[in-house]
Amino acid sequence: MKRAAIYLAVAIILLAFNQASAKIKINYGTSEIYTQAEMDSAIKIVKKQFGKWKGCKLKNIRYAGDNCNSAENLKWLNDLRPNENFTQCIEFFSDFYVSKTTNTVFNPDSEYKDYQWWLARKNGGSWKLLTFGY
């Protein structure tokens, strides 16, 4: 009986988690540089960072477009981490809501739009989150 109750509790938790994740809209746009799988691996990092923010609800994430992977942006990101020698970068925008009771970083009961997320990688390797904000 205990085992059945534990399985039921785990199933309910997983269902609730999947429903919360499903509410986040992802717009991959069109890209001639990145596949959806490559974007998903970057989005996973964004979601992980966002998950650390108490009282915030992520509404959507959207790819900024292939223009973000410019020489100028790549130089800027390499300047942030000079020993990395990144060869690709990607940008996402997100919209999120901050609850009435939240931490002191964001304004309570506020909507944030077009919040930027910048990631970079070297030779098709793993993405690294370098900076985020406005």
N, CA, C and O atoms as a printed pandas DataFrame, in Angstrom:
     atom_number atom_name residue_name chain_id  residue_number  x_coord  y_coord  z_coord
0              1         N          MET        A               1    0.821   -1.194    0.000
1              2        CA          MET        A               1    0.000    0.000    0.000
2              3         C          MET        A               1    0.869    1.263    0.000
3              4         O          MET        A               1    0.591    2.226   -0.715
4              5         N          LYS        A               2    1.931    1.235    0.823
5              6        CA          LYS        A               2    2.825    2.394    0.883
6              7         C          LYS        A               2    3.485    2.636   -0.468
7              8         O          LYS        A               2    3.637    3.773   -0.915
8              9         N          ARG        A               3    3.872    1.530   -1.105
9             10        CA          ARG        A               3    4.552    1.636   -2.399
10            11         C          ARG        A               3    3.621    2.280   -3.431
11            12         O          ARG        A               3    4.068    3.120   -4.212
12            13         N          ALA        A               4    2.371    1.913   -3.451
13            14        CA          ALA        A               4    1.392    2.486   -4.377
14            15         C          ALA        A               4    1.204    3.975   -4.114
15            16         O          ALA        A               4    1.087    4.761   -5.054
16            17         N          ALA        A               5    1.175    4.367   -2.844
17            18        CA          ALA        A               5    1.020    5.784   -2.484
18            19         C          ALA        A               5    2.229    6.589   -2.940
19            20         O          ALA        A               5    2.091    7.720   -3.407
20            21         N          ILE        A               6    3.416    6.001   -2.803
21            22        CA          ILE        A               6    4.640    6.696   -3.248
22            23         C          ILE        A               6    4.621    6.870   -4.758
23            24         O          ILE        A               6    4.923    7.953   -5.260
24            25         N          TYR        A               7    4.268    5.814   -5.492
25            26        CA          TYR        A               7    4.194    5.910   -6.956
26            27         C          TYR        A               7    3.180    6.967   -7.395
27            28         O          TYR        A               7    3.427    7.733   -8.326
28            29         N          LEU        A               8    2.059    6.993   -6.723
29            30        CA          LEU        A               8    1.028    7.980   -7.044
30            31         C          LEU        A               8    1.538    9.393   -6.788
31            32         O          LEU        A               8    1.312   10.286   -7.605
32            33         N          ALA        A               9    2.216    9.606   -5.674
33            34        CA          ALA        A               9    2.748   10.934   -5.348
34            35         C          ALA        A               9    3.786   11.368   -6.379
35            36         O          ALA        A               9    3.786   12.520   -6.812
36            37         N          VAL        A              10    4.658   10.464   -6.766
37            38        CA          VAL        A              10    5.677   10.777   -7.780
38            39         C          VAL        A              10    5.003   11.102   -9.110
39            40         O          VAL        A              10    5.401   12.052   -9.784
40            41         N          ALA        A              11    4.001   10.337   -9.492
41            42        CA          ALA        A              11    3.289   10.590  -10.747
42            43         C          ALA        A              11    2.634   11.964  -10.747
43            44         O          ALA        A              11    2.677   12.677  -11.750
44            45         N          ILE        A              12    2.030   12.335   -9.627
45            46        CA          ILE        A              12    1.378   13.650   -9.523
46            47         C          ILE        A              12    2.406   14.765   -9.631
47            48         O          ILE        A              12    2.168   15.765  -10.308
48            49         N          ILE        A              13    3.542   14.602   -8.971
49            50        CA          ILE        A              13    4.600   15.620   -9.029
50            51         C          ILE        A              13    5.123   15.762  -10.450
51            52         O          ILE        A              13    5.288   16.879  -10.940
52            53         N          LEU        A              14    5.386   14.635  -11.121
53            54        CA          LEU        A              14    5.882   14.691  -12.496
54            55         C          LEU        A              14    4.861   15.321  -13.439
55            56         O          LEU        A              14    5.228   16.101  -14.318
56            57         N          LEU        A              15    3.602   14.994  -13.266
57            58        CA          LEU        A              15    2.548   15.577  -14.086
58            59         C          LEU        A              15    2.479   17.087  -13.885
59            60         O          LEU        A              15    2.362   17.843  -14.850
60            61         N          ALA        A              16    2.551   17.516  -12.642
61            62        CA          ALA        A              16    2.508   18.957  -12.345
62            63         C          ALA        A              16    3.707   19.659  -12.950
63            64         O          ALA        A              16    3.570   20.754  -13.497
64            65         N          PHE        A              17    4.886   19.045  -12.862
65            66        CA          PHE        A              17    6.094   19.637  -13.441
66            67         C          PHE        A              17    5.956   19.751  -14.951
67            68         O          PHE        A              17    6.276   20.790  -15.529
68            69         N          ASN        A              18    5.478   18.684  -15.595
69            70        CA          ASN        A              18    5.326   18.706  -17.053
70            71         C          ASN        A              18    4.308   19.748  -17.489
71            72         O          ASN        A              18    4.502   20.392  -18.520
72            73         N          GLN        A              19    3.234   19.931  -16.739
73            74        CA          GLN        A              19    2.232   20.933  -17.097
74            75         C          GLN        A              19    2.810   22.335  -16.945
75            76         O          GLN        A              19    2.538   23.205  -17.772
76            77         N          ALA        A              20    3.598   22.568  -15.905
77            78        CA          ALA        A              20    4.214   23.889  -15.714
78            79         C          ALA        A              20    5.189   24.174  -16.836
79            80         O          ALA        A              20    5.245   25.299  -17.332
80            81         N          SER        A              21    5.962   23.173  -17.248
81            82        CA          SER        A              21    6.926   23.358  -18.330
82            83         C          SER        A              21    6.217   23.562  -19.666
83            84         O          SER        A              21    6.693   24.315  -20.515
84            85         N          ALA        A              22    5.082   22.896  -19.850
85            86        CA          ALA        A              22    4.360   22.978  -21.113
86            87         C          ALA        A              22    3.803   24.367  -21.356
87            88         O          ALA        A              22    3.557   24.735  -22.504
88            89         N          LYS        A              23    3.600   25.141  -20.312
89            90        CA          LYS        A              23    3.021   26.468  -20.477
90            91         C          LYS        A              23    4.014   27.480  -21.034
91            92         O          LYS        A              23    3.614   28.568  -21.448
92            93         N          ILE        A              24    5.280   27.146  -21.052
93            94        CA          ILE        A              24    6.295   28.041  -21.601
94            95         C          ILE        A              24    6.288   27.881  -23.123
95            96         O          ILE        A              24    6.516   26.790  -23.645
96            97         N          LYS        A              25    6.027   28.972  -23.814
97            98        CA          LYS        A              25    6.007   28.939  -25.269
98            99         C          LYS        A              25    7.423   29.160  -25.789
99           100         O          LYS        A              25    8.130   30.063  -25.341
100          101         N          ILE        A              26    7.820   28.331  -26.732
101          102        CA          ILE        A              26    9.139   28.464  -27.347
102          103         C          ILE        A              26    8.950   28.755  -28.827
103          104         O          ILE        A              26    8.246   28.035  -29.536
104          105         N          ASN        A              27    9.593   29.825  -29.276
105          106        CA          ASN        A              27    9.553   30.201  -30.686
106          107         C          ASN        A              27   10.972   30.065  -31.234
107          108         O          ASN        A              27   11.850   30.866  -30.915
108          109         N          TYR        A              28   11.182   29.050  -32.057
109          110        CA          TYR        A              28   12.505   28.791  -32.621
110          111         C          TYR        A              28   12.799   29.674  -33.833
111          112         O          TYR        A              28   13.943   29.764  -34.278
112          113         N          GLY        A              29   11.771   30.319  -34.358
113          114        CA          GLY        A              29   11.972   31.125  -35.555
114          115         C          GLY        A              29   12.507   30.260  -36.678
115          116         O          GLY        A              29   12.217   29.066  -36.750
116          117         N          THR        A              30   13.283   30.865  -37.544
117          118        CA          THR        A              30   13.957   30.111  -38.600
118          119         C          THR        A              30   15.447   30.377  -38.487
119          120         O          THR        A              30   15.874   31.507  -38.251
120          121         N          SER        A              31   16.217   29.342  -38.655
121          122        CA          SER        A              31   17.662   29.479  -38.572
122          123         C          SER        A              31   18.335   28.627  -39.632
123          124         O          SER        A              31   17.951   27.481  -39.868
124          125         N          GLU        A              32   19.327   29.197  -40.256
125          126        CA          GLU        A              32   20.173   28.442  -41.179
126          127         C          GLU        A              32   21.472   28.041  -40.493
127          128         O          GLU        A              32   22.341   27.415  -41.099
128          129         N          ILE        A              33   21.593   28.412  -39.212
129          130        CA          ILE        A              33   22.811   28.102  -38.454
130          131         C          ILE        A              33   22.559   26.978  -37.460
131          132         O          ILE        A              33   23.345   26.034  -37.382
132          133         N          TYR        A              34   21.468   27.069  -36.698
133          134        CA          TYR        A              34   21.229   26.154  -35.589
134          135         C          TYR        A              34   20.010   25.279  -35.821
135          136         O          TYR        A              34   19.003   25.717  -36.378
136          137         N          THR        A              35   20.122   24.039  -35.384
137          138        CA          THR        A              35   18.984   23.119  -35.421
138          139         C          THR        A              35   18.141   23.358  -34.171
139          140         O          THR        A              35   18.574   24.033  -33.237
140          141         N          GLN        A              36   16.949   22.803  -34.163
141          142        CA          GLN        A              36   16.099   22.912  -32.981
142          143         C          GLN        A              36   16.772   22.229  -31.787
143          144         O          GLN        A              36   16.663   22.714  -30.661
144          145         N          ALA        A              37   17.458   21.124  -32.017
145          146        CA          ALA        A              37   18.151   20.425  -30.924
146          147         C          ALA        A              37   19.253   21.303  -30.330
147          148         O          ALA        A              37   19.447   21.315  -29.114
148          149         N          GLU        A              38   19.972   22.031  -31.175
149          150        CA          GLU        A              38   21.013   22.929  -30.673
150          151         C          GLU        A              38   20.393   24.065  -29.860
151          152         O          GLU        A              38   20.924   24.458  -28.821
152          153         N          MET        A              39   19.274   24.582  -30.342
153          154        CA          MET        A              39   18.583   25.630  -29.595
154          155         C          MET        A              39   18.045   25.084  -28.277
155          156         O          MET        A              39   18.129   25.749  -27.244
156          157         N          ASP        A              40   17.494   23.873  -28.315
157          158        CA          ASP        A              40   16.964   23.269  -27.088
158          159         C          ASP        A              40   18.048   23.109  -26.022
159          160         O          ASP        A              40   17.787   23.290  -24.833
160          161         N          SER        A              41   19.256   22.772  -26.450
161          162        CA          SER        A              41   20.331   22.620  -25.463
162          163         C          SER        A              41   20.696   23.968  -24.836
163          164         O          SER        A              41   21.058   24.025  -23.661
164          165         N          ALA        A              42   20.605   25.040  -25.604
165          166        CA          ALA        A              42   20.838   26.379  -25.057
166          167         C          ALA        A              42   19.670   26.810  -24.171
167          168         O          ALA        A              42   19.881   27.383  -23.102
168          169         N          ILE        A              43   18.447   26.537  -24.609
169          170        CA          ILE        A              43   17.252   26.896  -23.836
170          171         C          ILE        A              43   17.241   26.176  -22.502
171          172         O          ILE        A              43   16.803   26.741  -21.500
172          173         N          LYS        A              44   17.709   24.959  -22.471
173          174        CA          LYS        A              44   17.782   24.199  -21.212
174          175         C          LYS        A              44   18.640   24.954  -20.189
175          176         O          LYS        A              44   18.307   24.980  -19.004
176          177         N          ILE        A              45   19.719   25.554  -20.631
177          178        CA          ILE        A              45   20.603   26.325  -19.744
178          179         C          ILE        A              45   19.898   27.592  -19.263
179          180         O          ILE        A              45   20.006   27.963  -18.095
180          181         N          VAL        A              46   19.180   28.249  -20.166
181          182        CA          VAL        A              46   18.418   29.449  -19.791
182          183         C          VAL        A              46   17.378   29.084  -18.733
183          184         O          VAL        A              46   17.251   29.777  -17.723
184          185         N          LYS        A              47   16.637   28.004  -18.958
185          186        CA          LYS        A              47   15.605   27.579  -18.014
186          187         C          LYS        A              47   16.206   27.239  -16.653
187          188         O          LYS        A              47   15.615   27.538  -15.615
188          189         N          LYS        A              48   17.372   26.617  -16.661
189          190        CA          LYS        A              48   18.029   26.266  -15.399
190          191         C          LYS        A              48   18.361   27.527  -14.602
191          192         O          LYS        A              48   18.119   27.585  -13.396
192          193         N          GLN        A              49   18.915   28.533  -15.277
193          194        CA          GLN        A              49   19.231   29.788  -14.606
194          195         C          GLN        A              49   17.954   30.462  -14.120
195          196         O          GLN        A              49   17.885   30.937  -12.986
196          197         N          PHE        A              50   16.946   30.500  -14.984
197          198        CA          PHE        A              50   15.684   31.140  -14.624
198          199         C          PHE        A              50   15.045   30.452  -13.421
199          200         O          PHE        A              50   14.434   31.111  -12.580
200          201         N          GLY        A              51   15.183   29.144  -13.337
201          202        CA          GLY        A              51   14.603   28.379  -12.247
202          203         C          GLY        A              51   15.130   28.771  -10.872
203          204         O          GLY        A              51   14.514   28.444   -9.858
204          205         N          LYS        A              52   16.241   29.456  -10.828
205          206        CA          LYS        A              52   16.830   29.912   -9.564
206          207         C          LYS        A              52   16.167   31.192   -9.050
207          208         O          LYS        A              52   16.402   31.597   -7.911
208          209         N          TRP        A              53   15.354   31.819   -9.872
209          210        CA          TRP        A              53   14.744   33.096   -9.509
210          211         C          TRP        A              53   13.404   32.842   -8.823
211          212         O          TRP        A              53   12.443   32.411   -9.460
212          213         N          LYS        A              54   13.351   33.104   -7.556
213          214        CA          LYS        A              54   12.128   32.878   -6.789
214          215         C          LYS        A              54   11.057   33.905   -7.160
215          216         O          LYS        A              54   11.342   35.088   -7.342
216          217         N          GLY        A              55    9.828   33.425   -7.265
217          218        CA          GLY        A              55    8.707   34.309   -7.534
218          219         C          GLY        A              55    8.575   34.753   -8.977
219          220         O          GLY        A              55    7.800   35.663   -9.272
220          221         N          CYS        A              56    9.318   34.129   -9.884
221          222        CA          CYS        A              56    9.263   34.511  -11.302
222          223         C          CYS        A              56    8.675   33.365  -12.123
223          224         O          CYS        A              56    8.971   32.195  -11.880
224          225         N          LYS        A              57    7.837   33.721  -13.098
225          226        CA          LYS        A              57    7.205   32.728  -13.963
226          227         C          LYS        A              57    7.568   33.033  -15.414
227          228         O          LYS        A              57    7.185   34.066  -15.963
228          229         N          LEU        A              58    8.302   32.128  -16.012
229          230        CA          LEU        A              58    8.715   32.266  -17.403
230          231         C          LEU        A              58    7.521   32.021  -18.310
231          232         O          LEU        A              58    6.849   30.996  -18.194
232          233         N          LYS        A              59    7.255   32.953  -19.210
233          234        CA          LYS        A              59    6.116   32.822  -20.121
234          235         C          LYS        A              59    6.533   32.293  -21.490
235          236         O          LYS        A              59    5.894   31.396  -22.040
236          237         N          ASN        A              60    7.620   32.860  -22.037
237          238        CA          ASN        A              60    8.066   32.412  -23.348
238          239         C          ASN        A              60    9.541   32.693  -23.561
239          240         O          ASN        A              60   10.153   33.526  -22.892
240          241         N          ILE        A              61   10.086   31.959  -24.527
241          242        CA          ILE        A              61   11.471   32.133  -24.966
242          243         C          ILE        A              61   11.436   32.123  -26.485
243          244         O          ILE        A              61   10.749   31.299  -27.090
244          245         N          ARG        A              62   12.177   33.039  -27.103
245          246        CA          ARG        A              62   12.212   33.068  -28.565
246          247         C          ARG        A              62   13.620   33.364  -29.064
247          248         O          ARG        A              62   14.360   34.156  -28.480
248          249         N          TYR        A              63   13.956   32.715  -30.139
249          250        CA          TYR        A              63   15.260   32.884  -30.776
250          251         C          TYR        A              63   15.326   34.271  -31.407
251          252         O          TYR        A              63   14.382   34.708  -32.065
252          253         N          ALA        A              64   16.440   34.953  -31.204
253          254        CA          ALA        A              64   16.597   36.316  -31.705
254          255         C          ALA        A              64   16.878   36.368  -33.203
255          256         O          ALA        A              64   16.731   37.425  -33.817
256          257         N          GLY        A              65   17.273   35.267  -33.792
257          258        CA          GLY        A              65   17.552   35.237  -35.220
258          259         C          GLY        A              65   19.044   35.049  -35.492
259          260         O          GLY        A              65   19.887   35.272  -34.623
260          261         N          ASP        A              66   19.338   34.637  -36.709
261          262        CA          ASP        A              66   20.723   34.347  -37.080
262          263         C          ASP        A              66   21.634   35.571  -37.047
263          264         O          ASP        A              66   22.855   35.431  -36.965
264          265         N          ASN        A              67   21.053   36.770  -37.111
265          266        CA          ASN        A              67   21.874   37.990  -37.077
266          267         C          ASN        A              67   22.683   38.107  -35.788
267          268         O          ASN        A              67   23.714   38.779  -35.757
268          269         N          CYS        A              68   22.214   37.451  -34.725
269          270        CA          CYS        A              68   22.919   37.553  -33.443
270          271         C          CYS        A              68   24.300   36.919  -33.519
271          272         O          CYS        A              68   25.189   37.292  -32.754
272          273         N          ASN        A              69   24.495   35.979  -34.415
273          274        CA          ASN        A              69   25.778   35.286  -34.525
274          275         C          ASN        A              69   26.729   36.075  -35.433
275          276         O          ASN        A              69   27.272   35.546  -36.403
276          277         N          SER        A              70   26.911   37.343  -35.093
277          278        CA          SER        A              70   27.772   38.214  -35.899
278          279         C          SER        A              70   29.189   38.254  -35.329
279          280         O          SER        A              70   29.417   37.876  -34.180
280          281         N          ALA        A              71   30.123   38.709  -36.134
281          282        CA          ALA        A              71   31.517   38.851  -35.686
282          283         C          ALA        A              71   31.600   39.829  -34.517
283          284         O          ALA        A              71   32.370   39.619  -33.579
284          285         N          GLU        A              72   30.812   40.891  -34.575
285          286        CA          GLU        A              72   30.819   41.900  -33.513
286          287         C          GLU        A              72   30.352   41.314  -32.176
287          288         O          GLU        A              72   30.980   41.539  -31.142
288          289         N          ASN        A              73   29.242   40.558  -32.204
289          290        CA          ASN        A              73   28.741   39.946  -30.981
290          291         C          ASN        A              73   29.688   38.867  -30.458
291          292         O          ASN        A              73   29.878   38.730  -29.249
292          293         N          LEU        A              74   30.271   38.116  -31.362
293          294        CA          LEU        A              74   31.216   37.086  -30.961
294          295         C          LEU        A              74   32.448   37.700  -30.293
295          296         O          LEU        A              74   32.960   37.163  -29.310
296          297         N          LYS        A              75   32.918   38.822  -30.828
297          298        CA          LYS        A              75   34.052   39.521  -30.216
298          299         C          LYS        A              75   33.686   39.995  -28.815
299          300         O          LYS        A              75   34.464   39.829  -27.876
300          301         N          TRP        A              76   32.504   40.582  -28.676
301          302        CA          TRP        A              76   32.031   41.071  -27.373
302          303         C          TRP        A              76   31.983   39.938  -26.347
303          304         O          TRP        A              76   32.440   40.104  -25.216
304          305         N          LEU        A              77   31.428   38.783  -26.742
305          306        CA          LEU        A              77   31.322   37.663  -25.814
306          307         C          LEU        A              77   32.689   37.067  -25.495
307          308         O          LEU        A              77   32.929   36.630  -24.369
308          309         N          ASN        A              78   33.573   37.047  -26.469
309          310        CA          ASN        A              78   34.932   36.580  -26.201
310          311         C          ASN        A              78   35.676   37.542  -25.275
311          312         O          ASN        A              78   36.531   37.119  -24.498
312          313         N          ASP        A              79   35.354   38.826  -25.356
313          314        CA          ASP        A              79   35.948   39.804  -24.433
314          315         C          ASP        A              79   35.495   39.546  -22.992
315          316         O          ASP        A              79   36.228   39.827  -22.043
316          317         N          LEU        A              80   34.274   39.005  -22.840
317          318        CA          LEU        A              80   33.778   38.684  -21.502
318          319         C          LEU        A              80   34.544   37.502  -20.892
319          320         O          LEU        A              80   34.744   37.436  -19.679
320          321         N          ARG        A              81   34.963   36.586  -21.746
321          322        CA          ARG        A              81   35.734   35.409  -21.305
322          323         C          ARG        A              81   36.898   35.193  -22.275
323          324         O          ARG        A              81   36.827   34.330  -23.150
324          325         N          PRO        A              82   37.957   35.967  -22.121
325          326        CA          PRO        A              82   39.043   35.976  -23.100
326          327         C          PRO        A              82   39.759   34.646  -23.317
327          328         O          PRO        A              82   40.369   34.457  -24.369
328          329         N          ASN        A              83   39.710   33.738  -22.384
329          330        CA          ASN        A              83   40.429   32.463  -22.529
330          331         C          ASN        A              83   39.606   31.382  -23.221
331          332         O          ASN        A              83   40.088   30.263  -23.396
332          333         N          GLU        A              84   38.388   31.691  -23.613
333          334        CA          GLU        A              84   37.488   30.672  -24.164
334          335         C          GLU        A              84   37.608   30.488  -25.675
335          336         O          GLU        A              84   37.525   29.357  -26.154
336          337         N          ASN        A              85   37.797   31.551  -26.429
337          338        CA          ASN        A              85   37.854   31.496  -27.899
338          339         C          ASN        A              85   36.589   30.894  -28.515
339          340         O          ASN        A              85   36.649   29.924  -29.271
340          341         N          PHE        A              86   35.443   31.491  -28.172
341          342        CA          PHE        A              86   34.166   31.023  -28.702
342          343         C          PHE        A              86   34.105   31.224  -30.212
343          344         O          PHE        A              86   34.664   32.184  -30.743
344          345         N          THR        A              87   33.425   30.315  -30.892
345          346        CA          THR        A              87   33.275   30.412  -32.344
346          347         C          THR        A              87   31.827   30.650  -32.776
347          348         O          THR        A              87   31.573   31.011  -33.925
348          349         N          GLN        A              88   30.870   30.448  -31.849
349          350        CA          GLN        A              88   29.462   30.672  -32.154
350          351         C          GLN        A              88   28.774   31.296  -30.952
351          352         O          GLN        A              88   29.156   31.062  -29.806
352          353         N          CYS        A              89   27.754   32.094  -31.236
353          354        CA          CYS        A              89   26.946   32.649  -30.160
354          355         C          CYS        A              89   25.476   32.615  -30.557
355          356         O          CYS        A              89   25.132   32.518  -31.735
356          357         N          ILE        A              90   24.630   32.696  -29.555
357          358        CA          ILE        A              90   23.196   32.637  -29.784
358          359         C          ILE        A              90   22.514   33.544  -28.763
359          360         O          ILE        A              90   22.965   33.674  -27.625
360          361         N          GLU        A              91   21.430   34.162  -29.190
361          362        CA          GLU        A              91   20.675   35.047  -28.300
362          363         C          GLU        A              91   19.212   34.622  -28.287
363          364         O          GLU        A              91   18.640   34.236  -29.306
364          365         N          PHE        A              92   18.632   34.706  -27.096
365          366        CA          PHE        A              92   17.206   34.470  -26.927
366          367         C          PHE        A              92   16.605   35.662  -26.207
367          368         O          PHE        A              92   17.292   36.369  -25.471
368          369         N          PHE        A              93   15.327   35.875  -26.425
369          370        CA          PHE        A              93   14.542   36.841  -25.671
370          371         C          PHE        A              93   13.531   36.049  -24.853
371          372         O          PHE        A              93   13.088   34.974  -25.257
372          373         N          SER        A              94   13.176   36.595  -23.704
373          374        CA          SER        A              94   12.136   35.959  -22.907
374          375         C          SER        A              94   11.233   37.011  -22.298
375          376         O          SER        A              94   11.620   38.166  -22.121
376          377         N          ASP        A              95   10.030   36.588  -21.984
377          378        CA          ASP        A              95    9.075   37.403  -21.240
378          379         C          ASP        A              95    8.752   36.618  -19.981
379          380         O          ASP        A              95    8.600   35.397  -20.021
380          381         N          PHE        A              96    8.646   37.329  -18.857
381          382        CA          PHE        A              96    8.312   36.657  -17.616
382          383         C          PHE        A              96    7.582   37.595  -16.671
383          384         O          PHE        A              96    7.612   38.818  -16.809
384          385         N          TYR        A              97    6.926   36.966  -15.706
385          386        CA          TYR        A              97    6.155   37.692  -14.703
386          387         C          TYR        A              97    6.833   37.524  -13.354
387          388         O          TYR        A              97    7.321   36.444  -13.021
388          389         N          VAL        A              98    6.857   38.604  -12.580
389          390        CA          VAL        A              98    7.391   38.582  -11.219
390          391         C          VAL        A              98    6.216   38.726  -10.259
391          392         O          VAL        A              98    5.426   39.662  -10.383
392          393         N          SER        A              99    6.096   37.816   -9.313
393          394        CA          SER        A              99    4.965   37.838   -8.385
394          395         C          SER        A              99    5.040   39.022   -7.427
395          396         O          SER        A              99    6.041   39.736   -7.368
396          397         N          LYS        A             100    3.972   39.209   -6.690
397          398        CA          LYS        A             100    3.897   40.326   -5.739
398          399         C          LYS        A             100    4.904   40.165   -4.610
399          400         O          LYS        A             100    5.443   41.150   -4.107
400          401         N          THR        A             101    5.154   38.939   -4.220
401          402        CA          THR        A             101    6.144   38.679   -3.174
402          403         C          THR        A             101    7.333   37.989   -3.823
403          404         O          THR        A             101    7.261   36.812   -4.177
404          405         N          THR        A             102    8.406   38.711   -3.975
405          406        CA          THR        A             102    9.571   38.172   -4.677
406          407         C          THR        A             102   10.853   38.657   -4.022
407          408         O          THR        A             102   10.826   39.329   -2.991
408          409         N          ASN        A             103   11.942   38.319   -4.617
409          410        CA          ASN        A             103   13.228   38.790   -4.120
410          411         C          ASN        A             103   13.401   40.272   -4.431
411          412         O          ASN        A             103   12.502   40.893   -4.998
412          413         N          THR        A             104   14.525   40.834   -4.073
413          414        CA          THR        A             104   14.739   42.275   -4.250
414          415         C          THR        A             104   15.349   42.630   -5.599
415          416         O          THR        A             104   15.595   43.805   -5.867
416          417         N          VAL        A             105   15.595   41.654   -6.442
417          418        CA          VAL        A             105   16.243   41.926   -7.729
418          419         C          VAL        A             105   15.267   42.530   -8.741
419          420         O          VAL        A             105   15.630   43.455   -9.468
420          421         N          PHE        A             106   14.053   42.027   -8.794
421          422        CA          PHE        A             106   13.060   42.476   -9.767
422          423         C          PHE        A             106   11.929   43.232   -9.080
423          424         O          PHE        A             106   11.690   43.067   -7.883
424          425         N          ASN        A             107   11.244   44.057   -9.850
425          426        CA          ASN        A             107   10.093   44.786   -9.321
426          427         C          ASN        A             107    8.928   43.822   -9.114
427          428         O          ASN        A             107    8.566   43.088  -10.033
428          429         N          PRO        A             108    8.332   43.814   -7.913
429          430        CA          PRO        A             108    7.207   42.913   -7.659
430          431         C          PRO        A             108    6.000   43.234   -8.540
431          432         O          PRO        A             108    5.781   44.381   -8.930
432          433         N          ASP        A             109    5.229   42.200   -8.840
433          434        CA          ASP        A             109    4.009   42.311   -9.634
434          435         C          ASP        A             109    4.276   43.034  -10.958
435          436         O          ASP        A             109    3.567   43.969  -11.331
436          437         N          SER        A             110    5.320   42.572  -11.655
437          438        CA          SER        A             110    5.741   43.217  -12.904
438          439         C          SER        A             110    5.929   42.200  -14.018
439          440         O          SER        A             110    6.203   41.023  -13.785
440          441         N          GLU        A             111    5.770   42.699  -15.232
441          442        CA          GLU        A             111    6.047   41.920  -16.439
442          443         C          GLU        A             111    7.372   42.411  -17.024
443          444         O          GLU        A             111    7.597   43.615  -17.150
444          445         N          TYR        A             112    8.224   41.490  -17.371
445          446        CA          TYR        A             112    9.472   41.822  -18.051
446          447         C          TYR        A             112    9.383   41.277  -19.469
447          448         O          TYR        A             112    9.067   40.105  -19.674
448          449         N          LYS        A             113    9.661   42.129  -20.439
449          450        CA          LYS        A             113    9.556   41.756  -21.851
450          451         C          LYS        A             113   10.919   41.885  -22.518
451          452         O          LYS        A             113   11.715   42.758  -22.175
452          453         N          ASP        A             114   11.168   41.011  -23.467
453          454        CA          ASP        A             114   12.389   41.048  -24.283
454          455         C          ASP        A             114   13.664   41.007  -23.449
455          456         O          ASP        A             114   14.641   41.687  -23.764
456          457         N          TYR        A             115   13.651   40.215  -22.394
457          458        CA          TYR        A             115   14.816   40.013  -21.547
458          459         C          TYR        A             115   15.812   39.166  -22.338
459          460         O          TYR        A             115   15.452   38.104  -22.846
460          461         N          GLN        A             116   17.044   39.618  -22.446
461          462        CA          GLN        A             116   18.035   38.977  -23.315
462          463         C          GLN        A             116   18.844   37.913  -22.587
463          464         O          GLN        A             116   19.161   38.039  -21.404
464          465         N          TRP        A             117   19.166   36.861  -23.332
465          466        CA          TRP        A             117   20.019   35.777  -22.863
466          467         C          TRP        A             117   21.068   35.509  -23.930
467          468         O          TRP        A             117   20.724   35.225  -25.077
468          469         N          TRP        A             118   22.334   35.595  -23.569
469          470        CA          TRP        A             118   23.432   35.370  -24.514
470          471         C          TRP        A             118   24.238   34.145  -24.095
471          472         O          TRP        A             118   24.692   34.034  -22.956
472          473         N          LEU        A             119   24.399   33.238  -25.040
473          474        CA          LEU        A             119   25.196   32.041  -24.815
474          475         C          LEU        A             119   26.221   31.924  -25.935
475          476         O          LEU        A             119   26.029   32.464  -27.025
476          477         N          ALA        A             120   27.302   31.220  -25.658
477          478        CA          ALA        A             120   28.333   31.015  -26.674
478          479         C          ALA        A             120   28.915   29.616  -26.512
479          480         O          ALA        A             120   28.782   28.984  -25.464
480          481         N          ARG        A             121   29.557   29.154  -27.568
481          482        CA          ARG        A             121   30.215   27.852  -27.529
482          483         C          ARG        A             121   31.398   27.842  -28.485
483          484         O          ARG        A             121   31.563   28.731  -29.320
484          485         N          LYS        A             122   32.202   26.821  -28.335
485          486        CA          LYS        A             122   33.396   26.675  -29.166
486          487         C          LYS        A             122   33.241   25.443  -30.053
487          488         O          LYS        A             122   33.029   24.338  -29.553
488          489         N          ASN        A             123   33.344   25.631  -31.352
489          490        CA          ASN        A             123   33.336   24.528  -32.319
490          491         C          ASN        A             123   32.202   23.522  -32.120
491          492         O          ASN        A             123   32.439   22.314  -32.128
492          493         N          GLY        A             124   30.986   24.003  -31.942
493          494        CA          GLY        A             124   29.840   23.112  -31.807
494          495         C          GLY        A             124   29.768   22.378  -30.478
495          496         O          GLY        A             124   29.002   21.424  -30.341
496          497         N          GLY        A             125   30.550   22.804  -29.501
497          498        CA          GLY        A             125   30.554   22.158  -28.179
498          499         C          GLY        A             125   29.358   22.571  -27.349
499          500         O          GLY        A             125   28.309   22.931  -27.885
500          501         N          SER        A             126   29.519   22.518  -26.043
501          502        CA          SER        A             126   28.439   22.851  -25.118
502          503         C          SER        A             126   28.273   24.363  -24.995
503          504         O          SER        A             126   29.249   25.113  -24.999
504          505         N          TRP        A             127   27.021   24.791  -24.886
505          506        CA          TRP        A             127   26.712   26.197  -24.708
506          507         C          TRP        A             127   27.087   26.637  -23.291
507          508         O          TRP        A             127   26.988   25.865  -22.337
508          509         N          LYS        A             128   27.513   27.879  -23.177
509          510        CA          LYS        A             128   27.772   28.500  -21.881
510          511         C          LYS        A             128   26.996   29.802  -21.829
511          512         O          LYS        A             128   27.047   30.605  -22.761
512          513         N          LEU        A             129   26.273   30.008  -20.731
513          514        CA          LEU        A             129   25.537   31.248  -20.525
514          515         C          LEU        A             129   26.526   32.310  -20.078
515          516         O          LEU        A             129   27.170   32.173  -19.038
516          517         N          LEU        A             130   26.644   33.376  -20.873
517          518        CA          LEU        A             130   27.618   34.422  -20.553
518          519         C          LEU        A             130   27.012   35.629  -19.890
519          520         O          LEU        A             130   27.593   36.186  -18.958
520          521         N          THR        A             131   25.845   36.046  -20.357
521          522        CA          THR        A             131   25.237   37.236  -19.787
522          523         C          THR        A             131   23.737   37.232  -20.075
523          524         O          THR        A             131   23.272   36.589  -21.016
524          525         N          PHE        A             132   22.994   37.964  -19.247
525          526        CA          PHE        A             132   21.550   38.077  -19.449
526          527         C          PHE        A             132   21.089   39.383  -18.830
527          528         O          PHE        A             132   21.738   39.922  -17.934
528          529         N          GLY        A             133   19.971   39.883  -19.312
529          530        CA          GLY        A             133   19.418   41.144  -18.833
530          531         C          GLY        A             133   18.993   42.016  -20.007
531          532         O          GLY        A             133   18.740   41.525  -21.107
532          533         N          TYR        A             134   18.920   43.307  -19.753
533          534        CA          TYR        A             134   18.528   44.249  -20.809
534          535         C          TYR        A             134   19.745   44.877  -21.431
535          536         O          TYR        A             134   19.620   45.698  -22.339
